[in-house]
Amino acid sequence: MSFKRRRARFFAALAAGTLLLAACGGDDEGGETGAATGATTATGATGATQGEAIRVAMLLPGTPTDEGYNADGQRAADAIGSELGAEVTVTESVPVPNQTDVYRQFAGQGYDLVIGWGGQFTDGAVAAAEEFPDVNFLVVNSLVENGANLASVQQDSQDWQYVAGYVLAKLSESGKIGLIGSQCFPGTALTINGTAEGARAADPDIDITVTYTGDFEDPTKAQQAAQAMIDEGVDAISGNANNAWFGVFEAAQANGNIPVITEWVDNSQLAPDVIVSSVLKSQAAFVTEIAREVQDGTFEGKIYIEAVQPGAGPAISDTELLPDDLYNEALDIQSQIESGTIEPAVDESCPA
């Protein structure tokens, strides 16, 4: 077993089995939602005294209406507010080019922790962490660290996605599947490449089409990408998106209800006629535990790694559209990943 996976299992064990939390503005162009549920007012000082309530700001790339990645960020904000008694401010739809200014705004207002919910918010965190050494910064799905006040969450999403890819290949009757990405950076590459590896494990001859649209939130681009794949014979689709998923659903529904596997939490209610399963890899509980470290004064400027853990629950959801025998196969694949019998590759490469 690799050093990386040993580290992942060790840290995730500290989260006390809370990896799967299935319950459910600083910029002129974004919408500020205000303090999260259950929040209380913190001291207001930059760098709260150990054990005191902290002030946390979160940058979301889109809106929680996606019932996926952005919703998981809101879920994390709600948990930080209710479990830690923190004051939490969420800013939605933060334009990537404006990220540094948004980080600076919250840091200048004395927030103790500023979270960028997505690897696309890496550059701004790096810049702001240098300018504000007394403020803690965390980027979810990134690989930056400075040993002091800048840390990242790197989810070993290939573990979950391998299971999803296995199922996706088994769902295909044509032997052709499609994976729709948005922007490609290490964290999202793990998702797409892990899915592809799992699909090849199920069918070594599977034909996989991968397209990156460049936009997590634009459903039109995703719909066009999905339609182009379907026109080429693809009959099962997964990927990595936020509000852009709605375009995938539209294309799938318009072409005879092509099966789709989504991500983060069970969101099959969004399109119950096409969503066969969802990858259950919510990061809300994991990020809440890191915020707790800020409150306790034990936060480190490192890469926090999260992986599939025994006893954490299924990696994918079960629905009426997913055959029982295939779901049981998926659970067996997951158990082999948990035991180390299967060790999905850590492939962070993006297309040239």
N, C-alpha and C positions, 0 to 999 in steps of 0.2 A: 504493500500500500504506500502511495506517495506521501511525502512530507506535507504537501498541500492538503491532502485529504485528512491526514492525522490532525493537522491544525484545525480544519473545518469541524471535525467531529468533536474535538475538545471544546472549542468555543461554543458550538451549538448546544453542547450538554449544559453549559452554564446558563443557558436560557430556560432551563427547567421544563423542557418539553413544550414550549409555547410557540413553536415555529409556525404552526398553522392556525391563524386567527381568522376564521371564516366569517365572523360576524361583521355583520357589517356595522390690501395689495400695494404692494410696494411700488408698482409700476403703472403709469397712466394707461398702458395698454392691457394690463392684467386686472383681474377682479379680486379684491381682497375679501376673504370670507370671515375674517375676524377670529376671535379666540375659539378654540375647539370646545366640544362638549365637556362639561365638568371642570373647565379651567378656572384657576384662581389667580389673583394678581401676585406676581413675583416681586422681589425686592426692587427690581429695576436697575440694579448695579451690574456692570459688565463683569461677569465671573461671579456667580452666586456663591455665598458661603456654603461649605459642604453640608449637604442634607437639606438645605432650604429649597423652596420652590424655584424653578428656573423659568426663564423666558426663552421660548423656542419659536423660530420662524421657519417656514417651509416654502420652497419654490416648486410649484407644479408646472409641467409643460403644457397641460391642457386642463380640462374640467372633469370632475369626478363623475359626470354623467356617463362616462365610458364604461362604468361598472367593471373596470379593469385596472390598468396601471395607475392612472390618476386617482381612481377611487381607493386604491390600496394606500396611496399617499395620504389621502384624507382619513382613511381608517387608522393609519399610524398616528396622525395628528390627534385624532380623537382619543386614542389609547394613551398617548403621552399626557394629554390633558387630564383624563379621568384617573389614570393609575399613578401619576406622579404629582398631581395637583399643579401642573405647570400652566403657565399662560402661553397659549399657542396661537400663532397667526399664520394663516395659509394664504398665499397669493397664487391665484390660478392663471393659467395661460401666459406665463412669463416668456416673452420673446427671447430666444437664445442670444441674439446680439446684445440685448440689454442686461444680461445676467449679472455682469460685474457691478453695475450701478445698483441693482436690487440687493445684492449681497452687501454692498457698502452701506446702503440705507439702513438695513437691519443691524449691521454691526455698529454703526454710528449711534443707533438708538439704544445700545446697551443690551442687546439680546445675548444670551449665554451660548446658544447653539443655533446655527443657521444650517438648514438641510437643503441641499439641491437634490430633488427627486428625479434623478436620471443622469446618466453619464454625459449627456449633452451640456450639463451644467458644471463641468469639470474646470474649464479655464477660468471662469469667474471666481470659483472657490480658491483656486491656487493664488490668484492675484489678491483677493481680499484677505486670505489667511496671512499673507506677508505684511499687509498694511495694518491688520488688526490682530496682533499677537495675543491679546487677552480674550479674544472671542474664539469659540470652537466652531469648526466647520466640518460637515459630513456630506459626502457625495455618495448617493446610492447608485450601485452598478457602475463603479469606476475603479481605478487602480492608482489613485494618488494618495500620498501620505508625506508628512514632513517630520515625523517624530515628535511633534509638539501639539499643534492645535488644528491640524488638518488630517482627516481620516476618510476612509472609503468603506463601503460595503461591497464586497464582491460575492455575489451569489453563485455557487456552483450550479448554475441553472441547467448545465448539460445533464445532471443527474435526473432531474424531473423530465427534461425534454427528450431524453433517450426513451423513456417510457411512452411519451406522447408520439414520438416518431414511429415506434414499434406498432402502436395502435393505428396510426394513420396509414401505414403501408398495408396493414391487414384490411383496412376499410376499402382500399382501392381495388376496383375490378379491372381497370385498364392497365394497372402497373405503372401509372404516372401520377405523381403527387406534386403539389405546389407549395412553396414556402415563401410567404410575403414578409419581408423585413421592412424597416423604416430607415433609420440611420444606422450605419455600421460602426461600432466601436467594440472594444473587447467584451463588454458585458452582453451586448446584443448578438455578437458573433457566437458566443457560447450557446445562446438560445437556438439560433438557426443551425449551427453545425452539430449541436447535440441532437436535434431533431432528425437531421439527415443521417447521423450515425445509427440512431435507433431504428430508422426506417430500413437501412441496409441490413441490419441484423435480422429483421423480419423477412426481408426479401432482397437477397444480394443483387438481383437484377432490376430492382426498382429504378425507375426513371424520375429524377428529381429536378424540378425547375425552381430556381431561386431568383427572386427579384427584390431589390431594395428600392422603395419609392422615394426615399429621402425625406419623408414627412410622417411623423407619428400620428398626427391629428387629422389629416386630410382624407376623408372617406372617398372622394372622387378619384384620387390617385390610386387608392387601394382597390376600388371597384374596377378601374381600368386594368390594373395589373392582374386581378383575379380573372377577369373576362378573357384577357389574352391567354392566360394559362388554360382556361377551360376550352377555348377555341383550339388549343393544341392537344386536347385529349386528357388533360388533368381532371381527375374525378374525386380528389380529396385534398383539402387545403388546411394549412396551419400557418403560423407565423408569429410576428412580434409587432404589435401596434397598440395604439390607445384608442382615441375616438375614430381612427381610420378603420377599425374593425367593422364599422357599420357598412362601409362600402363592400367589404368582403361578403357580409351577409346578403347584401342586395344581389350581388352577382351569383352567389350560390343558390339563392331562392329563384332567381330568374332562369336558372338552367337545370331545373328538375330537382332542386334541393340537394345540391352537392354537400357531402358531409364536411364539417368544419370543426377543428379543435382549437379552442381559444386558450386564454391563460389567466393566471393570478388567482382567481376564485371561481367557483361555479356561477357562471353568469348565463346559463342556458336559457333563462327566461327572456333574454334579449331577442333570441331568434330560435325558439324551441323546435322549429321544423328543420334546422340545419346544424345547430350546435350539438354534436354528438358527445363531446366531453370538453372539459377545461383542465388545464394544468394548474394544480393547487399549490402555488409557490408564493403565497402572500408573504411579504416582507415586513408587515406591520409590527408583529410581535418582536421580531429580531431587532428592528430599529428602535423600538421602545426600550429594549434592554440597553442599547447603547446610550440612549438619552438618560437612562437611569445612572449610567457611569458618569455622565457629565454632572448630574445632581450629587452623586456620591464623591466626586473628585477623583475618580479612577479612570477617566477617559484618556485614551492614548492616541497619538497621531500615527495610526497604523492602518493596515487593511484588515477589516473584520470579514471573515469568510464564513458563509453559511452553506450547508450541504444537507442532502436528504438524511434523515436520522431514523433509526429503528423506533417504532412506536409513535411516530409523529402523525400517522394517518396516511391515507392513500395519496399517491402523487397526482392522480387524475380523478376527475369526478365520474360518477355513474349516472347515466340518464336512460330514459326509455328507448332512445335511439341506439344505445351501445349494447351489442349482444352480450349476454351474461358470460359466455365462455371466453370472449375476448377480454372482458374486464378482468376476469380471473387470471388470464394469461398476463395481463399488464401488472397485476399485483405480484405475480411470481417474478416477473422481470425486476420489479422494484425491490423485492426481497433479495435478489441476487446482487443488486447495486449496493444495498445496505450492508450486506455481508462482505463485499469486496470481490465476490466471484466475477461480477461484471464491473469494470471501472471505465466509465465513459471518458473519452479523450478530452483534454483541456485544450480545445482548438479556438483560439481567439483571433484567427485570421479573417480578414475581410477580402472581398473581391478586389482584384487589381484595378 
